[in-house]
Amino acid sequence: MPDPLNHQLKVLIVETLRLEDITPASIPDDEPLVGGGLSLDSIDALELVVRLEKEFGIKIASSEESRTALASVTALSAYLRAHADPARLPA
């Protein structure tokens, strides 16, 4: 069964970055988000971090922390589970 948080993150990525011709289902869980198949750059990463901070009530304090969190959808899910308010995560 697919992870509901991974699915929510994929939808958030597509919506936030207004990715045309990319569906949430087409984003692999373990592919790098920045510099990978999505061709996201540092501006996209910044937009995504701002949205994640608002959506999940977290604070990503450094660029190193951002690189770690945005390594992949799976890495981002793990980061949010460790740092976000559980009430903001899907059941």
PyMOL Python script that loads the backbone (N, CA, C, O; Angstrom):
from pymol import cmd

cmd.read_pdbstr("""\
ATOM      1  N   MET A   1       0.844  -1.188   0.000  1.00  0.00           N
ATOM      2  CA  MET A   1       0.000   0.000   0.000  1.00  0.00           C
ATOM      3  C   MET A   1       0.888   1.249   0.000  1.00  0.00           C
ATOM      4  O   MET A   1       1.836   1.335   0.781  1.00  0.00           O
ATOM      5  N   PRO A   2       0.585   2.210  -0.869  1.00  0.00           N
ATOM      6  CA  PRO A   2       1.408   3.422  -0.927  1.00  0.00           C
ATOM      7  C   PRO A   2       1.342   4.215   0.376  1.00  0.00           C
ATOM      8  O   PRO A   2       0.320   4.234   1.061  1.00  0.00           O
ATOM      9  N   ASP A   3       2.454   4.866   0.698  1.00  0.00           N
ATOM     10  CA  ASP A   3       2.535   5.697   1.897  1.00  0.00           C
ATOM     11  C   ASP A   3       1.716   6.974   1.664  1.00  0.00           C
ATOM     12  O   ASP A   3       1.981   7.699   0.706  1.00  0.00           O
ATOM     13  N   PRO A   4       0.720   7.264   2.529  1.00  0.00           N
ATOM     14  CA  PRO A   4      -0.109   8.455   2.315  1.00  0.00           C
ATOM     15  C   PRO A   4       0.688   9.759   2.399  1.00  0.00           C
ATOM     16  O   PRO A   4       0.352  10.729   1.718  1.00  0.00           O
ATOM     17  N   LEU A   5       1.735   9.796   3.220  1.00  0.00           N
ATOM     18  CA  LEU A   5       2.551  11.011   3.303  1.00  0.00           C
ATOM     19  C   LEU A   5       3.340  11.202   2.010  1.00  0.00           C
ATOM     20  O   LEU A   5       3.449  12.324   1.514  1.00  0.00           O
ATOM     21  N   ASN A   6       3.891  10.122   1.462  1.00  0.00           N
ATOM     22  CA  ASN A   6       4.604  10.236   0.185  1.00  0.00           C
ATOM     23  C   ASN A   6       3.671  10.774  -0.894  1.00  0.00           C
ATOM     24  O   ASN A   6       4.056  11.649  -1.669  1.00  0.00           O
ATOM     25  N   HIS A   7       2.444  10.253  -0.947  1.00  0.00           N
ATOM     26  CA  HIS A   7       1.486  10.721  -1.947  1.00  0.00           C
ATOM     27  C   HIS A   7       1.180  12.205  -1.731  1.00  0.00           C
ATOM     28  O   HIS A   7       1.164  12.980  -2.687  1.00  0.00           O
ATOM     29  N   GLN A   8       0.938  12.601  -0.487  1.00  0.00           N
ATOM     30  CA  GLN A   8       0.643  14.002  -0.187  1.00  0.00           C
ATOM     31  C   GLN A   8       1.813  14.897  -0.612  1.00  0.00           C
ATOM     32  O   GLN A   8       1.598  15.980  -1.158  1.00  0.00           O
ATOM     33  N   LEU A   9       3.027  14.458  -0.369  1.00  0.00           N
ATOM     34  CA  LEU A   9       4.204  15.243  -0.747  1.00  0.00           C
ATOM     35  C   LEU A   9       4.331  15.371  -2.255  1.00  0.00           C
ATOM     36  O   LEU A   9       4.690  16.435  -2.760  1.00  0.00           O
ATOM     37  N   LYS A  10       4.042  14.311  -2.969  1.00  0.00           N
ATOM     38  CA  LYS A  10       4.121  14.358  -4.434  1.00  0.00           C
ATOM     39  C   LYS A  10       3.098  15.340  -4.995  1.00  0.00           C
ATOM     40  O   LYS A  10       3.407  16.103  -5.910  1.00  0.00           O
ATOM     41  N   VAL A  11       1.879  15.327  -4.450  1.00  0.00           N
ATOM     42  CA  VAL A  11       0.853  16.277  -4.872  1.00  0.00           C
ATOM     43  C   VAL A  11       1.316  17.699  -4.553  1.00  0.00           C
ATOM     44  O   VAL A  11       1.172  18.598  -5.380  1.00  0.00           O
ATOM     45  N   LEU A  12       1.864  17.902  -3.370  1.00  0.00           N
ATOM     46  CA  LEU A  12       2.350  19.210  -2.951  1.00  0.00           C
ATOM     47  C   LEU A  12       3.463  19.702  -3.873  1.00  0.00           C
ATOM     48  O   LEU A  12       3.493  20.880  -4.227  1.00  0.00           O
ATOM     49  N   ILE A  13       4.371  18.820  -4.263  1.00  0.00           N
ATOM     50  CA  ILE A  13       5.468  19.188  -5.169  1.00  0.00           C
ATOM     51  C   ILE A  13       4.913  19.639  -6.518  1.00  0.00           C
ATOM     52  O   ILE A  13       5.307  20.684  -7.034  1.00  0.00           O
ATOM     53  N   VAL A  14       4.006  18.859  -7.085  1.00  0.00           N
ATOM     54  CA  VAL A  14       3.432  19.197  -8.392  1.00  0.00           C
ATOM     55  C   VAL A  14       2.671  20.515  -8.314  1.00  0.00           C
ATOM     56  O   VAL A  14       2.812  21.357  -9.201  1.00  0.00           O
ATOM     57  N   GLU A  15       1.870  20.712  -7.272  1.00  0.00           N
ATOM     58  CA  GLU A  15       1.081  21.941  -7.125  1.00  0.00           C
ATOM     59  C   GLU A  15       1.967  23.156  -6.864  1.00  0.00           C
ATOM     60  O   GLU A  15       1.817  24.188  -7.518  1.00  0.00           O
ATOM     61  N   THR A  16       2.880  23.036  -5.918  1.00  0.00           N
ATOM     62  CA  THR A  16       3.716  24.167  -5.524  1.00  0.00           C
ATOM     63  C   THR A  16       4.580  24.658  -6.675  1.00  0.00           C
ATOM     64  O   THR A  16       4.709  25.862  -6.895  1.00  0.00           O
ATOM     65  N   LEU A  17       5.166  23.728  -7.402  1.00  0.00           N
ATOM     66  CA  LEU A  17       6.099  24.100  -8.466  1.00  0.00           C
ATOM     67  C   LEU A  17       5.425  24.168  -9.833  1.00  0.00           C
ATOM     68  O   LEU A  17       6.081  24.402 -10.848  1.00  0.00           O
ATOM     69  N   ARG A  18       4.102  23.962  -9.847  1.00  0.00           N
ATOM     70  CA  ARG A  18       3.326  24.032 -11.084  1.00  0.00           C
ATOM     71  C   ARG A  18       4.013  23.243 -12.201  1.00  0.00           C
ATOM     72  O   ARG A  18       4.274  23.758 -13.288  1.00  0.00           O
ATOM     73  N   LEU A  19       4.294  21.977 -11.892  1.00  0.00           N
ATOM     74  CA  LEU A  19       4.983  21.105 -12.843  1.00  0.00           C
ATOM     75  C   LEU A  19       3.994  20.619 -13.892  1.00  0.00           C
ATOM     76  O   LEU A  19       3.041  19.907 -13.579  1.00  0.00           O
ATOM     77  N   GLU A  20       4.226  21.004 -15.116  1.00  0.00           N
ATOM     78  CA  GLU A  20       3.365  20.581 -16.219  1.00  0.00           C
ATOM     79  C   GLU A  20       3.848  19.233 -16.721  1.00  0.00           C
ATOM     80  O   GLU A  20       5.043  18.938 -16.689  1.00  0.00           O
ATOM     81  N   ASP A  21       2.934  18.437 -17.176  1.00  0.00           N
ATOM     82  CA  ASP A  21       3.242  17.112 -17.748  1.00  0.00           C
ATOM     83  C   ASP A  21       3.843  16.142 -16.735  1.00  0.00           C
ATOM     84  O   ASP A  21       4.410  15.121 -17.123  1.00  0.00           O
ATOM     85  N   ILE A  22       3.726  16.446 -15.445  1.00  0.00           N
ATOM     86  CA  ILE A  22       4.199  15.532 -14.400  1.00  0.00           C
ATOM     87  C   ILE A  22       3.036  15.284 -13.451  1.00  0.00           C
ATOM     88  O   ILE A  22       2.416  16.224 -12.954  1.00  0.00           O
ATOM     89  N   THR A  23       2.747  14.010 -13.203  1.00  0.00           N
ATOM     90  CA  THR A  23       1.697  13.659 -12.255  1.00  0.00           C
ATOM     91  C   THR A  23       2.360  13.208 -10.957  1.00  0.00           C
ATOM     92  O   THR A  23       3.504  12.753 -10.976  1.00  0.00           O
ATOM     93  N   PRO A  24       1.664  13.326  -9.840  1.00  0.00           N
ATOM     94  CA  PRO A  24       2.239  12.832  -8.588  1.00  0.00           C
ATOM     95  C   PRO A  24       2.666  11.366  -8.685  1.00  0.00           C
ATOM     96  O   PRO A  24       3.700  10.985  -8.138  1.00  0.00           O
ATOM     97  N   ALA A  25       1.886  10.556  -9.367  1.00  0.00           N
ATOM     98  CA  ALA A  25       2.200   9.125  -9.479  1.00  0.00           C
ATOM     99  C   ALA A  25       3.484   8.862 -10.264  1.00  0.00           C
ATOM    100  O   ALA A  25       4.099   7.807 -10.112  1.00  0.00           O
ATOM    101  N   SER A  26       3.889   9.813 -11.099  1.00  0.00           N
ATOM    102  CA  SER A  26       5.092   9.604 -11.920  1.00  0.00           C
ATOM    103  C   SER A  26       6.382   9.982 -11.187  1.00  0.00           C
ATOM    104  O   SER A  26       7.473   9.785 -11.723  1.00  0.00           O
ATOM    105  N   ILE A  27       6.274  10.519  -9.978  1.00  0.00           N
ATOM    106  CA  ILE A  27       7.461  10.900  -9.212  1.00  0.00           C
ATOM    107  C   ILE A  27       7.917   9.696  -8.385  1.00  0.00           C
ATOM    108  O   ILE A  27       7.179   9.232  -7.516  1.00  0.00           O
ATOM    109  N   PRO A  28       9.130   9.183  -8.647  1.00  0.00           N
ATOM    110  CA  PRO A  28       9.626   8.037  -7.879  1.00  0.00           C
ATOM    111  C   PRO A  28       9.924   8.421  -6.427  1.00  0.00           C
ATOM    112  O   PRO A  28      10.334   9.547  -6.145  1.00  0.00           O
ATOM    113  N   ASP A  29       9.715   7.484  -5.524  1.00  0.00           N
ATOM    114  CA  ASP A  29       9.945   7.754  -4.101  1.00  0.00           C
ATOM    115  C   ASP A  29      11.412   8.006  -3.776  1.00  0.00           C
ATOM    116  O   ASP A  29      11.714   8.815  -2.898  1.00  0.00           O
ATOM    117  N   ASP A  30      12.324   7.334  -4.461  1.00  0.00           N
ATOM    118  CA  ASP A  30      13.735   7.379  -4.082  1.00  0.00           C
ATOM    119  C   ASP A  30      14.636   8.124  -5.061  1.00  0.00           C
ATOM    120  O   ASP A  30      15.860   8.059  -4.946  1.00  0.00           O
ATOM    121  N   GLU A  31      14.054   8.820  -6.010  1.00  0.00           N
ATOM    122  CA  GLU A  31      14.858   9.595  -6.959  1.00  0.00           C
ATOM    123  C   GLU A  31      15.177  10.967  -6.360  1.00  0.00           C
ATOM    124  O   GLU A  31      14.324  11.560  -5.699  1.00  0.00           O
ATOM    125  N   PRO A  32      16.397  11.482  -6.583  1.00  0.00           N
ATOM    126  CA  PRO A  32      16.728  12.814  -6.061  1.00  0.00           C
ATOM    127  C   PRO A  32      15.735  13.859  -6.575  1.00  0.00           C
ATOM    128  O   PRO A  32      15.402  13.881  -7.760  1.00  0.00           O
ATOM    129  N   LEU A  33      15.271  14.716  -5.677  1.00  0.00           N
ATOM    130  CA  LEU A  33      14.331  15.762  -6.080  1.00  0.00           C
ATOM    131  C   LEU A  33      15.046  16.901  -6.800  1.00  0.00           C
ATOM    132  O   LEU A  33      14.569  17.386  -7.826  1.00  0.00           O
ATOM    133  N   VAL A  34      16.183  17.325  -6.269  1.00  0.00           N
ATOM    134  CA  VAL A  34      16.947  18.411  -6.878  1.00  0.00           C
ATOM    135  C   VAL A  34      18.038  17.783  -7.733  1.00  0.00           C
ATOM    136  O   VAL A  34      18.825  16.963  -7.259  1.00  0.00           O
ATOM    137  N   GLY A  35      18.072  18.180  -8.993  1.00  0.00           N
ATOM    138  CA  GLY A  35      19.075  17.652  -9.895  1.00  0.00           C
ATOM    139  C   GLY A  35      18.747  16.270 -10.440  1.00  0.00           C
ATOM    140  O   GLY A  35      19.553  15.687 -11.165  1.00  0.00           O
ATOM    141  N   GLY A  36      17.584  15.741 -10.105  1.00  0.00           N
ATOM    142  CA  GLY A  36      17.173  14.418 -10.590  1.00  0.00           C
ATOM    143  C   GLY A  36      16.266  14.554 -11.800  1.00  0.00           C
ATOM    144  O   GLY A  36      16.361  15.515 -12.563  1.00  0.00           O
ATOM    145  N   GLY A  37      15.397  13.589 -11.958  1.00  0.00           N
ATOM    146  CA  GLY A  37      14.511  13.543 -13.115  1.00  0.00           C
ATOM    147  C   GLY A  37      13.511  14.686 -13.203  1.00  0.00           C
ATOM    148  O   GLY A  37      13.003  14.984 -14.285  1.00  0.00           O
ATOM    149  N   LEU A  38      13.223  15.331 -12.074  1.00  0.00           N
ATOM    150  CA  LEU A  38      12.278  16.451 -12.095  1.00  0.00           C
ATOM    151  C   LEU A  38      12.941  17.749 -12.556  1.00  0.00           C
ATOM    152  O   LEU A  38      12.254  18.724 -12.861  1.00  0.00           O
ATOM    153  N   SER A  39      14.253  17.764 -12.607  1.00  0.00           N
ATOM    154  CA  SER A  39      15.027  18.949 -13.019  1.00  0.00           C
ATOM    155  C   SER A  39      14.748  20.161 -12.133  1.00  0.00           C
ATOM    156  O   SER A  39      14.661  21.287 -12.621  1.00  0.00           O
ATOM    157  N   LEU A  40      14.608  19.924 -10.834  1.00  0.00           N
ATOM    158  CA  LEU A  40      14.393  21.035  -9.916  1.00  0.00           C
ATOM    159  C   LEU A  40      15.720  21.734  -9.647  1.00  0.00           C
ATOM    160  O   LEU A  40      16.771  21.097  -9.576  1.00  0.00           O
ATOM    161  N   ASP A  41      15.653  23.052  -9.498  1.00  0.00           N
ATOM    162  CA  ASP A  41      16.860  23.811  -9.194  1.00  0.00           C
ATOM    163  C   ASP A  41      16.750  24.421  -7.800  1.00  0.00           C
ATOM    164  O   ASP A  41      15.808  24.127  -7.065  1.00  0.00           O
ATOM    165  N   SER A  42      17.697  25.258  -7.440  1.00  0.00           N
ATOM    166  CA  SER A  42      17.727  25.818  -6.081  1.00  0.00           C
ATOM    167  C   SER A  42      16.531  26.724  -5.805  1.00  0.00           C
ATOM    168  O   SER A  42      16.066  26.788  -4.667  1.00  0.00           O
ATOM    169  N   ILE A  43      16.028  27.416  -6.804  1.00  0.00           N
ATOM    170  CA  ILE A  43      14.836  28.263  -6.619  1.00  0.00           C
ATOM    171  C   ILE A  43      13.621  27.384  -6.345  1.00  0.00           C
ATOM    172  O   ILE A  43      12.813  27.694  -5.470  1.00  0.00           O
ATOM    173  N   ASP A  44      13.491  26.298  -7.085  1.00  0.00           N
ATOM    174  CA  ASP A  44      12.401  25.349  -6.840  1.00  0.00           C
ATOM    175  C   ASP A  44      12.504  24.783  -5.428  1.00  0.00           C
ATOM    176  O   ASP A  44      11.498  24.656  -4.730  1.00  0.00           O
ATOM    177  N   ALA A  45      13.718  24.446  -5.012  1.00  0.00           N
ATOM    178  CA  ALA A  45      13.927  23.893  -3.671  1.00  0.00           C
ATOM    179  C   ALA A  45      13.499  24.903  -2.612  1.00  0.00           C
ATOM    180  O   ALA A  45      12.866  24.532  -1.624  1.00  0.00           O
ATOM    181  N   LEU A  46      13.840  26.171  -2.809  1.00  0.00           N
ATOM    182  CA  LEU A  46      13.448  27.214  -1.858  1.00  0.00           C
ATOM    183  C   LEU A  46      11.930  27.350  -1.793  1.00  0.00           C
ATOM    184  O   LEU A  46      11.367  27.444  -0.702  1.00  0.00           O
ATOM    185  N   GLU A  47      11.263  27.363  -2.945  1.00  0.00           N
ATOM    186  CA  GLU A  47       9.795  27.432  -2.972  1.00  0.00           C
ATOM    187  C   GLU A  47       9.191  26.251  -2.218  1.00  0.00           C
ATOM    188  O   GLU A  47       8.232  26.402  -1.461  1.00  0.00           O
ATOM    189  N   LEU A  48       9.761  25.097  -2.435  1.00  0.00           N
ATOM    190  CA  LEU A  48       9.259  23.885  -1.797  1.00  0.00           C
ATOM    191  C   LEU A  48       9.461  23.940  -0.287  1.00  0.00           C
ATOM    192  O   LEU A  48       8.565  23.561   0.467  1.00  0.00           O
ATOM    193  N   VAL A  49      10.611  24.401   0.162  1.00  0.00           N
ATOM    194  CA  VAL A  49      10.889  24.516   1.598  1.00  0.00           C
ATOM    195  C   VAL A  49       9.898  25.475   2.250  1.00  0.00           C
ATOM    196  O   VAL A  49       9.375  25.186   3.326  1.00  0.00           O
ATOM    197  N   VAL A  50       9.636  26.611   1.609  1.00  0.00           N
ATOM    198  CA  VAL A  50       8.683  27.589   2.165  1.00  0.00           C
ATOM    199  C   VAL A  50       7.301  26.952   2.300  1.00  0.00           C
ATOM    200  O   VAL A  50       6.638  27.122   3.324  1.00  0.00           O
ATOM    201  N   ARG A  51       6.867  26.228   1.286  1.00  0.00           N
ATOM    202  CA  ARG A  51       5.552  25.564   1.334  1.00  0.00           C
ATOM    203  C   ARG A  51       5.512  24.490   2.417  1.00  0.00           C
ATOM    204  O   ARG A  51       4.524  24.374   3.143  1.00  0.00           O
ATOM    205  N   LEU A  52       6.584  23.706   2.528  1.00  0.00           N
ATOM    206  CA  LEU A  52       6.642  22.660   3.555  1.00  0.00           C
ATOM    207  C   LEU A  52       6.605  23.259   4.950  1.00  0.00           C
ATOM    208  O   LEU A  52       5.946  22.722   5.841  1.00  0.00           O
ATOM    209  N   GLU A  53       7.303  24.359   5.144  1.00  0.00           N
ATOM    210  CA  GLU A  53       7.316  25.007   6.457  1.00  0.00           C
ATOM    211  C   GLU A  53       5.911  25.480   6.835  1.00  0.00           C
ATOM    212  O   GLU A  53       5.485  25.326   7.980  1.00  0.00           O
ATOM    213  N   LYS A  54       5.197  26.056   5.868  1.00  0.00           N
ATOM    214  CA  LYS A  54       3.822  26.510   6.130  1.00  0.00           C
ATOM    215  C   LYS A  54       2.877  25.335   6.347  1.00  0.00           C
ATOM    216  O   LYS A  54       2.071  25.336   7.278  1.00  0.00           O
ATOM    217  N   GLU A  55       2.983  24.349   5.488  1.00  0.00           N
ATOM    218  CA  GLU A  55       2.059  23.206   5.500  1.00  0.00           C
ATOM    219  C   GLU A  55       2.213  22.331   6.746  1.00  0.00           C
ATOM    220  O   GLU A  55       1.224  21.862   7.310  1.00  0.00           O
ATOM    221  N   PHE A  56       3.453  22.116   7.168  1.00  0.00           N
ATOM    222  CA  PHE A  56       3.722  21.160   8.238  1.00  0.00           C
ATOM    223  C   PHE A  56       4.229  21.805   9.529  1.00  0.00           C
ATOM    224  O   PHE A  56       4.518  21.103  10.498  1.00  0.00           O
ATOM    225  N   GLY A  57       4.339  23.140   9.549  1.00  0.00           N
ATOM    226  CA  GLY A  57       4.748  23.828  10.771  1.00  0.00           C
ATOM    227  C   GLY A  57       6.165  23.501  11.210  1.00  0.00           C
ATOM    228  O   GLY A  57       6.443  23.405  12.405  1.00  0.00           O
ATOM    229  N   ILE A  58       7.062  23.330  10.243  1.00  0.00           N
ATOM    230  CA  ILE A  58       8.455  23.020  10.562  1.00  0.00           C
ATOM    231  C   ILE A  58       9.336  24.213  10.212  1.00  0.00           C
ATOM    232  O   ILE A  58       8.876  25.165   9.580  1.00  0.00           O
ATOM    233  N   LYS A  59      10.583  24.163  10.616  1.00  0.00           N
ATOM    234  CA  LYS A  59      11.560  25.169  10.232  1.00  0.00           C
ATOM    235  C   LYS A  59      12.813  24.436   9.773  1.00  0.00           C
ATOM    236  O   LYS A  59      13.459  23.740  10.555  1.00  0.00           O
ATOM    237  N   ILE A  60      13.145  24.597   8.507  1.00  0.00           N
ATOM    238  CA  ILE A  60      14.377  24.027   7.967  1.00  0.00           C
ATOM    239  C   ILE A  60      15.416  25.129   8.050  1.00  0.00           C
ATOM    240  O   ILE A  60      15.375  26.104   7.298  1.00  0.00           O
ATOM    241  N   ALA A  61      16.348  24.958   8.976  1.00  0.00           N
ATOM    242  CA  ALA A  61      17.215  26.058   9.398  1.00  0.00           C
ATOM    243  C   ALA A  61      18.418  26.325   8.498  1.00  0.00           C
ATOM    244  O   ALA A  61      18.932  27.443   8.498  1.00  0.00           O
ATOM    245  N   SER A  62      18.879  25.354   7.743  1.00  0.00           N
ATOM    246  CA  SER A  62      20.103  25.572   6.974  1.00  0.00           C
ATOM    247  C   SER A  62      19.992  24.931   5.594  1.00  0.00           C
ATOM    248  O   SER A  62      19.116  24.107   5.335  1.00  0.00           O
ATOM    249  N   SER A  63      20.908  25.337   4.719  1.00  0.00           N
ATOM    250  CA  SER A  63      20.907  24.745   3.382  1.00  0.00           C
ATOM    251  C   SER A  63      21.307  23.266   3.443  1.00  0.00           C
ATOM    252  O   SER A  63      20.844  22.462   2.633  1.00  0.00           O
ATOM    253  N   GLU A  64      22.164  22.912   4.400  1.00  0.00           N
ATOM    254  CA  GLU A  64      22.550  21.502   4.566  1.00  0.00           C
ATOM    255  C   GLU A  64      21.335  20.666   4.990  1.00  0.00           C
ATOM    256  O   GLU A  64      21.114  19.567   4.481  1.00  0.00           O
ATOM    257  N   GLU A  65      20.566  21.200   5.918  1.00  0.00           N
ATOM    258  CA  GLU A  65      19.347  20.511   6.362  1.00  0.00           C
ATOM    259  C   GLU A  65      18.355  20.389   5.206  1.00  0.00           C
ATOM    260  O   GLU A  65      17.686  19.366   5.060  1.00  0.00           O
ATOM    261  N   SER A  66      18.266  21.423   4.397  1.00  0.00           N
ATOM    262  CA  SER A  66      17.379  21.401   3.236  1.00  0.00           C
ATOM    263  C   SER A  66      17.814  20.336   2.238  1.00  0.00           C
ATOM    264  O   SER A  66      16.977  19.599   1.716  1.00  0.00           O
ATOM    265  N   ARG A  67      19.117  20.246   1.967  1.00  0.00           N
ATOM    266  CA  ARG A  67      19.619  19.220   1.037  1.00  0.00           C
ATOM    267  C   ARG A  67      19.302  17.820   1.546  1.00  0.00           C
ATOM    268  O   ARG A  67      18.920  16.942   0.773  1.00  0.00           O
ATOM    269  N   THR A  68      19.462  17.620   2.845  1.00  0.00           N
ATOM    270  CA  THR A  68      19.168  16.316   3.434  1.00  0.00           C
ATOM    271  C   THR A  68      17.685  15.992   3.315  1.00  0.00           C
ATOM    272  O   THR A  68      17.313  14.893   2.906  1.00  0.00           O
ATOM    273  N   ALA A  69      16.838  16.957   3.675  1.00  0.00           N
ATOM    274  CA  ALA A  69      15.393  16.736   3.647  1.00  0.00           C
ATOM    275  C   ALA A  69      14.884  16.513   2.229  1.00  0.00           C
ATOM    276  O   ALA A  69      13.986  15.698   2.014  1.00  0.00           O
ATOM    277  N   LEU A  70      15.446  17.227   1.264  1.00  0.00           N
ATOM    278  CA  LEU A  70      14.957  17.147  -0.113  1.00  0.00           C
ATOM    279  C   LEU A  70      15.716  16.126  -0.963  1.00  0.00           C
ATOM    280  O   LEU A  70      15.663  16.178  -2.192  1.00  0.00           O
ATOM    281  N   ALA A  71      16.412  15.212  -0.322  1.00  0.00           N
ATOM    282  CA  ALA A  71      17.168  14.203  -1.068  1.00  0.00           C
ATOM    283  C   ALA A  71      16.247  13.363  -1.955  1.00  0.00           C
ATOM    284  O   ALA A  71      16.614  13.009  -3.076  1.00  0.00           O
ATOM    285  N   SER A  72      15.063  13.048  -1.456  1.00  0.00           N
ATOM    286  CA  SER A  72      14.071  12.269  -2.205  1.00  0.00           C
ATOM    287  C   SER A  72      12.737  12.389  -1.478  1.00  0.00           C
ATOM    288  O   SER A  72      12.676  12.944  -0.380  1.00  0.00           O
ATOM    289  N   VAL A  73      11.687  11.879  -2.074  1.00  0.00           N
ATOM    290  CA  VAL A  73      10.381  11.876  -1.409  1.00  0.00           C
ATOM    291  C   VAL A  73      10.460  11.042  -0.125  1.00  0.00           C
ATOM    292  O   VAL A  73       9.904  11.427   0.904  1.00  0.00           O
ATOM    293  N   THR A  74      11.141   9.914  -0.188  1.00  0.00           N
ATOM    294  CA  THR A  74      11.294   9.062   0.992  1.00  0.00           C
ATOM    295  C   THR A  74      12.047   9.792   2.105  1.00  0.00           C
ATOM    296  O   THR A  74      11.651   9.727   3.269  1.00  0.00           O
ATOM    297  N   ALA A  75      13.132  10.488   1.750  1.00  0.00           N
ATOM    298  CA  ALA A  75      13.908  11.243   2.737  1.00  0.00           C
ATOM    299  C   ALA A  75      13.065  12.371   3.328  1.00  0.00           C
ATOM    300  O   ALA A  75      13.136  12.642   4.527  1.00  0.00           O
ATOM    301  N   LEU A  76      12.270  13.025   2.484  1.00  0.00           N
ATOM    302  CA  LEU A  76      11.413  14.109   2.957  1.00  0.00           C
ATOM    303  C   LEU A  76      10.351  13.584   3.919  1.00  0.00           C
ATOM    304  O   LEU A  76      10.061  14.227   4.928  1.00  0.00           O
ATOM    305  N   SER A  77       9.774  12.437   3.622  1.00  0.00           N
ATOM    306  CA  SER A  77       8.796  11.815   4.525  1.00  0.00           C
ATOM    307  C   SER A  77       9.427  11.524   5.883  1.00  0.00           C
ATOM    308  O   SER A  77       8.836  11.803   6.926  1.00  0.00           O
ATOM    309  N   ALA A  78      10.628  10.962   5.859  1.00  0.00           N
ATOM    310  CA  ALA A  78      11.324  10.648   7.112  1.00  0.00           C
ATOM    311  C   ALA A  78      11.631  11.921   7.893  1.00  0.00           C
ATOM    312  O   ALA A  78      11.483  11.955   9.115  1.00  0.00           O
ATOM    313  N   TYR A  79      12.054  12.958   7.194  1.00  0.00           N
ATOM    314  CA  TYR A  79      12.354  14.239   7.850  1.00  0.00           C
ATOM    315  C   TYR A  79      11.096  14.794   8.522  1.00  0.00           C
ATOM    316  O   TYR A  79      11.143  15.225   9.674  1.00  0.00           O
ATOM    317  N   LEU A  80       9.982  14.782   7.807  1.00  0.00           N
ATOM    318  CA  LEU A  80       8.739  15.324   8.364  1.00  0.00           C
ATOM    319  C   LEU A  80       8.247  14.495   9.543  1.00  0.00           C
ATOM    320  O   LEU A  80       7.755  15.048  10.527  1.00  0.00           O
ATOM    321  N   ARG A  81       8.373  13.193   9.453  1.00  0.00           N
ATOM    322  CA  ARG A  81       7.949  12.346  10.576  1.00  0.00           C
ATOM    323  C   ARG A  81       8.782  12.627  11.823  1.00  0.00           C
ATOM    324  O   ARG A  81       8.295  12.481  12.944  1.00  0.00           O
ATOM    325  N   ALA A  82      10.031  13.027  11.632  1.00  0.00           N
ATOM    326  CA  ALA A  82      10.922  13.311  12.768  1.00  0.00           C
ATOM    327  C   ALA A  82      10.734  14.732  13.311  1.00  0.00           C
ATOM    328  O   ALA A  82      10.985  14.970  14.493  1.00  0.00           O
ATOM    329  N   HIS A  83      10.301  15.673  12.478  1.00  0.00           N
ATOM    330  CA  HIS A  83      10.290  17.072  12.892  1.00  0.00           C
ATOM    331  C   HIS A  83       8.922  17.758  12.926  1.00  0.00           C
ATOM    332  O   HIS A  83       8.761  18.759  13.623  1.00  0.00           O
ATOM    333  N   ALA A  84       7.947  17.247  12.200  1.00  0.00           N
ATOM    334  CA  ALA A  84       6.652  17.915  12.108  1.00  0.00           C
ATOM    335  C   ALA A  84       5.718  17.505  13.229  1.00  0.00           C
ATOM    336  O   ALA A  84       5.889  16.450  13.841  1.00  0.00           O
ATOM    337  N   ASP A  85       4.738  18.339  13.490  1.00  0.00           N
ATOM    338  CA  ASP A  85       3.670  18.027  14.427  1.00  0.00           C
ATOM    339  C   ASP A  85       2.889  16.842  13.859  1.00  0.00           C
ATOM    340  O   ASP A  85       2.352  16.938  12.755  1.00  0.00           O
ATOM    341  N   PRO A  86       2.814  15.727  14.591  1.00  0.00           N
ATOM    342  CA  PRO A  86       2.109  14.541  14.069  1.00  0.00           C
ATOM    343  C   PRO A  86       0.673  14.826  13.652  1.00  0.00           C
ATOM    344  O   PRO A  86       0.139  14.127  12.791  1.00  0.00           O
ATOM    345  N   ALA A  87       0.041  15.828  14.235  1.00  0.00           N
ATOM    346  CA  ALA A  87      -1.339  16.157  13.885  1.00  0.00           C
ATOM    347  C   ALA A  87      -1.439  16.704  12.452  1.00  0.00           C
ATOM    348  O   ALA A  87      -2.517  16.684  11.858  1.00  0.00           O
ATOM    349  N   ARG A  88      -0.334  17.185  11.906  1.00  0.00           N
ATOM    350  CA  ARG A  88      -0.335  17.721  10.545  1.00  0.00           C
ATOM    351  C   ARG A  88       0.004  16.667   9.494  1.00  0.00           C
ATOM    352  O   ARG A  88      -0.035  16.952   8.297  1.00  0.00           O
ATOM    353  N   LEU A  89       0.333  15.465   9.928  1.00  0.00           N
ATOM    354  CA  LEU A  89       0.685  14.389   8.999  1.00  0.00           C
ATOM    355  C   LEU A  89      -0.527  13.520   8.732  1.00  0.00           C
ATOM    356  O   LEU A  89      -1.376  13.363   9.609  1.00  0.00           O
ATOM    357  N   PRO A  90      -0.627  12.946   7.527  1.00  0.00           N
ATOM    358  CA  PRO A  90      -1.764  12.056   7.257  1.00  0.00           C
ATOM    359  C   PRO A  90      -1.679  10.789   8.113  1.00  0.00           C
ATOM    360  O   PRO A  90      -0.599  10.320   8.471  1.00  0.00           O
ATOM    361  N   ALA A  91      -2.843  10.265   8.420  1.00  0.00           N
ATOM    362  CA  ALA A  91      -2.901   9.053   9.267  1.00  0.00           C
ATOM    363  C   ALA A  91      -2.407   7.834   8.542  1.00  0.00           C
ATOM    364  O   ALA A  91      -2.391   6.742   9.110  1.00  0.00           O
TER     365      ALA A  91
END
""", "prot")
cmd.dss("prot")
cmd.show_as("cartoon", "prot")
cmd.util.cbc("prot")
cmd.orient("prot")
